[in-house]
Each structure stands twice: as C-alpha cells, then as structure tokens.
C-alpha cells in the first residue's frame, strides 16, 4: 500500500538506464544500475559517514594540485551507473555529472552490514571491468584493504590497520592513519 504522499513510479519495460535514476527522491538511499538492473542501498549510519569523511580529509590533505576527491560521485561504465563512497579523479578530468572511468584513479567503498557482499564482490567486478586502476575497501572502519587492477580483476596489494600512519603510493604518495 502506497501512502498518499509517496511518489509513484513504474519500472521500465527493459533495462534500467541512467535517466531512470532521476525518478527517485533524494532520500538518502543510493540508487545504482548494474548491467541494467536496479540496486538500492539504504541510508548509511553515522559511523559509516564519519569513516567516509575522515578518508576524504586524508586523501584531500595529500592530493597533488588538480586531483579531485569526491564523495558520492557517480561513474558511468556504459552498462552500469555506480556510486562509490569515495572517488578520486585524475587531473584534467572531463567534469561530467557521471565520471568517465578513464578519469578515475581510485574508488573506495566503506562496507557495512547492508553492503558487505555488494562492496566485496559485485562493485569491484564492475570497477575492474571499467578499467579503474585502484580499489580500496574499508572493513569495520578499522581495516583498509587496497587492491590494484591486474588483468580482468583486482589483486590484493596490502591490508592496513592500527593507529600508526602508513605510506601508500596509490593514487598518489600519501601518509594515511586509520
């Protein structure tokens, strides 16, 4: 049963496409398309948002001039429209509303109970197929797993945990403290 104030919409006859995403309200849910199928993630909690904000601050602090560190910046892979928690764009990116994968140096997903399988399995496969060179996944807000593109998929590069700052070279040289 739909309440009187709820917006009504209907699914397309075929595959979902980027224009269909404009049908949805700005309600905190994340609406994404993977290979023509709609995927909806519920709003994340304060701990997730705090982890994303801290990582953005750390990435921006060491970003060379011209690099962009964004939250909720969508990527258009041609068959999918996905929205990582954090996207790092290379200098001289196109500046489109949906970023071209060629402009993306790094994507970061902060996993939660609701997104664990999606962040570990499906989204990395989409990012790898699009040719995005680096993928990070934050587990429990305490452990960072870094991956680099290797052929058709990602290869684990390193796992970082603890309070001591560590040096990372991707997407640019930086010191990161979780």
MIMINU-997603 format. One line per field, with one value per residue: residue number from 1; x, y, z of N, C-alpha, C in turn. Coordinates in steps of 0.2 Angstrom, whole numbers, padded with zeros to 4 digits, always signed. Example, Ala and Ser with C-alpha at 12.3 -4.5 7.8 and 13.67 -1.06 7.14 Angstrom:
BEGIN
i = 1|2 .
n.xx = +0066|+0064 .
n.yy = -0028|-0011 .
n.zz = +0039|+0035 .
ca.xx = +0062|+0068 .
ca.yy = -0022|-0005 .
ca.zz = +0039|+0036 .
c.xx = +0066|+0064 .
c.yy = -0016|+0000 .
c.zz = +0039|+0039 .
REM end
This chain:
BEGIN
i = 1|2|3|4|5|6|7|8|9|10|11|12|13|14|15|16|17|18|19|20|21|22|23|24|25|26|27|28|29|30|31|32|33|34|35|36|37|38|39|40|41|42|43|44|45|46|47|48|49|50|51|52|53|54|55|56|57|58|59|60|61|62|63|64|65|66|67|68|69|70|71|72|73|74|75|76|77|78|79|80|81|82|83|84|85|86|87|88|89|90|91|92|93|94|95|96|97|98|99|100|101|102|103|104|105|106|107|108|109|110|111|112|113|114|115|116|117|118|119|120|121|122|123|124|125|126|127|128|129|130|131|132|133|134|135|136|137|138|139|140|141|142|143|144|145|146|147|148|149|150|151|152|153|154|155|156|157|158|159|160|161|162|163|164|165|166|167|168|169|170|171|172|173|174|175|176|177|178 .
n.xx = +0004|+0003|+0007|-0002|+0006|+0017|+0028|+0024|+0030|+0035|+0043|+0055|+0051|+0061|+0079|+0086|+0091|+0102|+0094|+0083|+0086|+0084|+0071|+0070|+0068|+0078|+0082|+0092|+0094|+0104|+0104|+0108|+0113|+0117|+0123|+0110|+0101|+0092|+0099|+0097|+0103|+0101|+0100|+0116|+0123|+0129|+0142|+0147|+0147|+0155|+0168|+0169|+0170|+0182|+0192|+0191|+0195|+0209|+0213|+0212|+0221|+0234|+0233|+0239|+0240|+0226|+0220|+0205|+0195|+0181|+0164|+0151|+0151|+0146|+0149|+0149|+0149|+0145|+0137|+0133|+0129|+0136|+0139|+0152|+0158|+0168|+0177|+0192|+0197|+0207|+0219|+0213|+0201|+0185|+0174|+0161|+0144|+0142|+0156|+0168|+0176|+0189|+0194|+0195|+0205|+0205|+0193|+0184|+0176|+0166|+0163|+0147|+0135|+0124|+0130|+0140|+0142|+0140|+0150|+0161|+0161|+0152|+0153|+0167|+0170|+0163|+0170|+0183|+0180|+0178|+0190|+0196|+0210|+0213|+0206|+0199|+0194|+0186|+0185|+0174|+0178|+0190|+0200|+0209|+0209|+0218|+0218|+0224|+0222|+0223|+0225|+0209|+0203|+0205|+0220|+0225|+0234|+0239|+0235|+0230|+0230|+0227|+0234|+0245|+0252|+0253|+0263|+0256|+0256|+0246|+0232|+0241|+0257|+0256|+0252|+0243|+0232|+0222 .
n.yy = -0006|+0011|+0026|+0042|+0053|+0048|+0046|+0040|+0028|+0018|+0003|+0002|-0005|-0012|-0013|-0004|+0013|+0027|+0039|+0035|+0035|+0047|+0048|+0044|+0049|+0061|+0054|+0049|+0035|+0025|+0024|+0014|+0007|-0009|-0017|-0015|-0018|-0013|-0007|-0004|+0004|+0006|+0021|+0025|+0024|+0035|+0031|+0025|+0036|+0045|+0038|+0039|+0053|+0055|+0048|+0055|+0068|+0064|+0059|+0071|+0080|+0076|+0076|+0080|+0095|+0098|+0086|+0078|+0074|+0066|+0063|+0051|+0052|+0049|+0035|+0031|+0017|+0013|+0002|+0001|+0012|+0017|+0022|+0025|+0026|+0035|+0044|+0046|+0058|+0060|+0073|+0085|+0079|+0075|+0082|+0078|+0075|+0061|+0052|+0048|+0032|+0032|+0043|+0041|+0037|+0030|+0021|+0020|+0010|+0009|-0003|-0010|-0018|-0020|-0018|-0027|-0039|-0033|-0023|-0031|-0040|-0038|-0024|-0022|-0030|-0023|-0011|-0016|-0021|-0009|-0004|+0003|+0008|+0007|+0001|+0002|-0005|-0003|-0010|-0013|+0000|+0000|-0007|-0007|-0012|-0013|-0013|-0018|-0016|-0030|-0037|-0044|-0042|-0037|-0037|-0041|-0029|-0023|-0024|-0013|-0008|-0002|+0011|+0018|+0029|+0025|+0023|+0026|+0023|+0024|+0033|+0042|+0048|+0046|+0049|+0039|+0038|+0027 .
n.zz = +0000|-0004|+0003|+0003|+0001|-0005|-0019|-0036|-0046|-0061|-0066|-0080|-0096|-0101|-0099|-0085|-0086|-0085|-0086|-0079|-0066|-0061|-0057|-0044|-0027|-0017|-0005|+0004|+0001|-0009|-0026|-0039|-0055|-0061|-0074|-0081|-0071|-0057|-0041|-0025|-0010|+0007|+0017|+0025|+0042|+0055|+0059|+0047|+0039|+0045|+0044|+0030|+0029|+0036|+0028|+0016|+0020|+0023|+0011|+0003|+0009|+0005|-0008|-0024|-0034|-0044|-0043|-0039|-0025|-0021|-0013|-0016|-0030|-0045|-0057|-0074|-0083|-0095|-0096|-0083|-0069|-0056|-0039|-0029|-0012|-0011|-0023|-0032|-0043|-0058|-0063|-0074|-0078|-0086|-0080|-0081|-0076|-0073|-0070|-0081|-0083|-0086|-0081|-0068|-0054|-0042|-0032|-0017|-0006|+0009|+0019|+0025|+0036|+0028|+0015|+0013|+0004|-0008|-0009|-0008|-0018|-0031|-0034|-0035|-0046|-0057|-0056|-0060|-0073|-0079|-0080|-0069|-0060|-0046|-0031|-0015|+0000|+0015|+0030|+0043|+0048|+0053|+0046|+0031|+0015|+0001|-0017|-0033|-0050|-0060|-0074|-0078|-0066|-0048|-0038|-0022|-0013|-0001|+0016|+0029|+0045|+0062|+0072|+0068|+0056|+0039|+0024|+0008|-0010|-0019|-0024|-0026|-0019|-0001|+0016|+0027|+0041|+0050 .
ca.xx = +0000|+0007|+0004|-0004|+0012|+0023|+0029|+0023|+0034|+0035|+0049|+0055|+0049|+0068|+0084|+0086|+0096|+0104|+0089|+0078|+0089|+0081|+0064|+0070|+0069|+0084|+0080|+0097|+0096|+0109|+0101|+0113|+0112|+0122|+0121|+0103|+0097|+0092|+0101|+0096|+0106|+0098|+0105|+0121|+0123|+0134|+0149|+0149|+0148|+0161|+0173|+0170|+0173|+0189|+0196|+0191|+0200|+0216|+0215|+0212|+0227|+0240|+0231|+0243|+0236|+0222|+0216|+0198|+0192|+0173|+0160|+0145|+0152|+0144|+0153|+0146|+0154|+0142|+0132|+0132|+0130|+0138|+0141|+0157|+0158|+0173|+0180|+0197|+0198|+0214|+0219|+0210|+0195|+0180|+0169|+0154|+0140|+0144|+0163|+0171|+0181|+0196|+0196|+0195|+0211|+0204|+0187|+0184|+0170|+0166|+0157|+0143|+0132|+0120|+0133|+0146|+0143|+0140|+0156|+0167|+0160|+0149|+0156|+0174|+0170|+0161|+0176|+0188|+0178|+0178|+0197|+0198|+0216|+0214|+0200|+0200|+0188|+0187|+0181|+0173|+0180|+0197|+0205|+0209|+0211|+0220|+0219|+0226|+0220|+0228|+0221|+0202|+0201|+0209|+0224|+0226|+0240|+0240|+0230|+0232|+0226|+0231|+0234|+0251|+0252|+0257|+0264|+0253|+0258|+0241|+0233|+0247|+0260|+0252|+0253|+0237|+0231|+0215 .
ca.yy = +0000|+0017|+0032|+0047|+0057|+0044|+0047|+0034|+0027|+0011|+0000|+0002|-0011|-0016|-0012|+0002|+0017|+0032|+0044|+0032|+0036|+0054|+0046|+0043|+0055|+0062|+0052|+0045|+0029|+0025|+0021|+0012|+0002|-0013|-0021|-0014|-0020|-0008|-0009|+0001|+0003|+0010|+0026|+0023|+0027|+0040|+0028|+0025|+0043|+0048|+0035|+0042|+0060|+0055|+0046|+0061|+0073|+0062|+0059|+0078|+0083|+0074|+0077|+0085|+0100|+0096|+0080|+0079|+0068|+0067|+0058|+0050|+0054|+0043|+0033|+0028|+0012|+0011|-0003|+0002|+0018|+0016|+0027|+0023|+0030|+0040|+0043|+0051|+0059|+0062|+0080|+0086|+0075|+0079|+0086|+0076|+0073|+0054|+0052|+0043|+0028|+0034|+0049|+0039|+0034|+0026|+0021|+0017|+0008|+0008|-0008|-0010|-0025|-0020|-0018|-0031|-0043|-0029|-0020|-0036|-0045|-0035|-0017|-0022|-0033|-0018|-0006|-0019|-0021|-0002|-0002|+0008|+0005|+0005|+0000|+0001|-0007|-0002|-0015|-0011|+0007|-0001|-0011|-0005|-0017|-0010|-0018|-0015|-0019|-0035|-0041|-0043|-0041|-0034|-0041|-0038|-0026|-0023|-0023|-0008|-0007|+0001|+0018|+0021|+0031|+0021|+0026|+0022|+0026|+0024|+0035|+0047|+0046|+0049|+0045|+0038|+0035|+0025 .
ca.zz = +0000|-0005|+0006|-0002|-0001|-0009|-0027|-0039|-0052|-0063|-0069|-0087|-0100|-0102|-0094|-0081|-0088|-0081|-0085|-0074|-0059|-0059|-0055|-0037|-0022|-0014|+0002|+0007|-0002|-0015|-0032|-0044|-0060|-0063|-0080|-0082|-0065|-0051|-0035|-0020|-0004|+0012|+0020|+0030|+0048|+0057|+0059|+0040|+0036|+0049|+0041|+0023|+0029|+0038|+0022|+0011|+0023|+0022|+0004|+0001|+0013|+0002|-0015|-0028|-0037|-0049|-0041|-0035|-0020|-0020|-0011|-0020|-0037|-0050|-0063|-0080|-0086|-0101|-0095|-0076|-0066|-0049|-0035|-0024|-0006|-0012|-0030|-0034|-0050|-0060|-0065|-0081|-0079|-0090|-0076|-0082|-0070|-0072|-0072|-0086|-0079|-0088|-0077|-0061|-0051|-0036|-0029|-0011|-0003|+0016|+0019|+0031|+0036|+0022|+0008|+0013|-0002|-0014|-0009|-0009|-0024|-0037|-0036|-0038|-0053|-0061|-0057|-0064|-0080|-0082|-0080|-0064|-0058|-0039|-0027|-0008|+0004|+0022|+0034|+0050|+0050|+0056|+0042|+0024|+0010|-0005|-0022|-0039|-0056|-0063|-0079|-0078|-0059|-0044|-0034|-0016|-0013|+0006|+0022|+0033|+0051|+0068|+0073|+0066|+0049|+0034|+0017|+0002|-0016|-0024|-0031|-0026|-0012|+0004|+0023|+0030|+0048|+0050 .
c.xx = +0004|+0003|+0002|+0001|+0017|+0022|+0028|+0028|+0033|+0042|+0049|+0053|+0056|+0073|+0083|+0092|+0097|+0098|+0084|+0080|+0086|+0074|+0064|+0071|+0076|+0083|+0086|+0099|+0100|+0106|+0106|+0110|+0118|+0120|+0113|+0099|+0098|+0095|+0100|+0099|+0102|+0103|+0109|+0120|+0129|+0141|+0151|+0151|+0154|+0168|+0175|+0173|+0180|+0194|+0196|+0196|+0207|+0218|+0216|+0219|+0233|+0239|+0236|+0238|+0232|+0218|+0210|+0197|+0185|+0170|+0154|+0146|+0151|+0149|+0149|+0150|+0151|+0137|+0130|+0133|+0130|+0140|+0146|+0156|+0163|+0176|+0186|+0198|+0204|+0213|+0216|+0205|+0190|+0175|+0162|+0150|+0141|+0151|+0164|+0176|+0188|+0199|+0197|+0202|+0210|+0196|+0188|+0177|+0171|+0161|+0153|+0139|+0127|+0123|+0139|+0147|+0144|+0147|+0162|+0166|+0158|+0152|+0163|+0174|+0168|+0167|+0181|+0187|+0179|+0186|+0200|+0204|+0217|+0207|+0202|+0194|+0190|+0182|+0180|+0176|+0188|+0202|+0204|+0212|+0212|+0221|+0221|+0224|+0225|+0224|+0213|+0199|+0206|+0213|+0225|+0233|+0243|+0234|+0233|+0227|+0230|+0231|+0240|+0250|+0256|+0258|+0260|+0255|+0252|+0235|+0239|+0251|+0257|+0254|+0245|+0236|+0224|+0213 .
c.yy = +0006|+0023|+0037|+0052|+0054|+0045|+0040|+0033|+0019|+0009|+0001|-0005|-0015|-0015|-0005|+0006|+0023|+0037|+0041|+0034|+0043|+0053|+0046|+0049|+0055|+0060|+0048|+0038|+0030|+0021|+0020|+0007|-0002|-0018|-0021|-0016|-0015|-0011|-0003|-0001|+0008|+0015|+0023|+0026|+0032|+0037|+0028|+0032|+0046|+0045|+0038|+0049|+0060|+0053|+0052|+0066|+0070|+0062|+0066|+0081|+0082|+0074|+0082|+0090|+0097|+0090|+0082|+0073|+0070|+0061|+0057|+0053|+0048|+0042|+0029|+0024|+0011|+0007|-0002|+0010|+0017|+0022|+0025|+0028|+0036|+0038|+0048|+0051|+0062|+0069|+0080|+0081|+0079|+0083|+0084|+0075|+0066|+0054|+0046|+0038|+0029|+0040|+0047|+0035|+0029|+0027|+0018|+0016|+0006|+0003|-0008|-0017|-0025|-0020|-0022|-0035|-0039|-0026|-0025|-0040|-0041|-0029|-0018|-0025|-0028|-0013|-0009|-0019|-0015|+0000|+0003|+0005|+0003|+0005|-0001|-0001|-0006|-0006|-0013|-0004|+0006|-0004|-0008|-0010|-0013|-0015|-0014|-0019|-0024|-0039|-0039|-0042|-0038|-0039|-0037|-0035|-0026|-0022|-0018|-0008|-0005|+0008|+0022|+0023|+0027|+0025|+0022|+0026|+0027|+0028|+0040|+0046|+0050|+0045|+0045|+0035|+0033|+0027 .
c.zz = +0000|-0001|+0001|-0004|-0005|-0016|-0030|-0045|-0055|-0066|-0076|-0090|-0101|-0097|-0091|-0085|-0084|-0080|-0080|-0067|-0057|-0057|-0047|-0033|-0020|-0006|+0006|+0005|-0008|-0021|-0037|-0049|-0062|-0069|-0082|-0077|-0060|-0045|-0030|-0013|+0001|+0014|+0025|+0036|+0049|+0057|+0052|+0037|+0039|+0046|+0034|+0024|+0031|+0032|+0017|+0014|+0022|+0015|+0001|+0003|+0009|-0006|-0019|-0031|-0043|-0048|-0037|-0031|-0019|-0017|-0015|-0027|-0041|-0055|-0068|-0083|-0093|-0100|-0087|-0074|-0059|-0045|-0029|-0018|-0008|-0019|-0030|-0041|-0052|-0062|-0073|-0083|-0083|-0086|-0077|-0075|-0068|-0074|-0077|-0082|-0081|-0084|-0069|-0059|-0046|-0034|-0022|-0008|+0005|+0017|+0026|+0031|+0029|+0015|+0008|+0006|-0008|-0015|-0010|-0016|-0031|-0039|-0039|-0045|-0058|-0062|-0061|-0071|-0083|-0083|-0075|-0060|-0051|-0036|-0020|-0005|+0011|+0026|+0041|+0053|+0052|+0052|+0035|+0020|+0004|-0011|-0029|-0045|-0059|-0068|-0079|-0071|-0055|-0040|-0028|-0015|-0006|+0010|+0027|+0039|+0057|+0067|+0070|+0058|+0045|+0028|+0012|-0004|-0021|-0021|-0032|-0020|-0007|+0011|+0025|+0037|+0048|+0057 .
REM end
